[in-house]
Amino acid sequence: MKLLFAFMLAVLLYLVQYILFNRLWDKKLYITIDFAETVVEEGSRTTLVETIENRKWMPLPILQIKFATTRTFLFAEEKNASVTDQYYRNEFFSVMPHQRIVRELPFVCDKRGCYRVNGMDVLSRDLFLTEKMFLHMEHDATIYVLPRRIKAEKLSFSMDTLFGNIVKKSYMNEDPFEFAGIREYQPYDSMHSINWKNTAKTGVLQVNTYHTTFSQEIHIFLNLETQIVPHTNKLQEESIRIADAMANWFLFQKIPVGFHTNAKDLYTKEEFTVKAGAGNNHIRNMEIAMARIDLTQARGNFAELLYAKAMTMSRNVKLVVISNYRKTDLVNMYKLLCEEGFSCSWIMPDFFDVEVSEMCMGLPEFKRWEVTYGD
């Protein structure tokens, strides 16, 4: 009799907990997956943060969370993850009543881009571990991985050689009544602009800067078609880094910059343009636009884009073309714009051991930017 009573009690307990778990297991359960930083630089380290909150009296003896991220996130090797076309994580927790659990997963952002974790599968079991409950949770966490910075010494030499005159004109037209800030001394700065007080504090020559009355704009045109097939992606990524570095350099010199490319946006699926502007917010918007460039989509005709955009601008702007592609259609378009009075420069990223034709080398303000296979 006692054995029968114990059996009936066990069955009753099982049924009660079965009903409760099926009805309540996901109530007041909050799960988020977020990035510690939403904007980082290619090659930097950040953290994926999982947060679980069980705000009810009922425990969850086993809680399983499955989600996928890009395989370009380099996590430390763990047993509960697998890598194929994506990086799949399979996390297990035991969550007590009214408990909050935070788990941090450090990783390295290995490649430029815009990445999302836009959902997760959540599974749980009852107290007897016999029944499995399933729920798909919608969740959107986005991180922008900006292009990796080009080494300062390589950038400074190239930019001073190509665009030193523009910078000099900018500083020759400073408004002495519009103070902008303080920065380190550059060779083209006047001795009269040195801030001796800040120089004494830092031990490095510092100069006062002022807003300029110089009105020339720089428009960067980035072509992501390449001349050759081998190592195409490496050339494309280096071209994006050059565009980013140049935009930063010009904006640091207080020269307004616009950006145009024949590549497509990851979300809008269209070619995009960033209108000329200046300031910290402008460069961040431009870098995020570069992070969202999707190289898997077909690209538009760059020569046509270049001409169409240029025809909407005054002859006072400076057009900077960044293109490894250098076939006749683009060469002729570049010559035409120069003949029509535009100030143009062409930066051609290419591997150091690839020969460049005399047709290109003879173009006005043509500069080859050498890329090594290890870049």
Order of alpha helices (4+ residues) and beta strands (2+ residues): alpha-beta-beta-beta-beta-beta-beta-beta-beta-beta-beta-beta-beta-alpha-beta-alpha-beta-beta-alpha-beta-beta-alpha-beta-alpha-beta-alpha-beta-alpha-beta
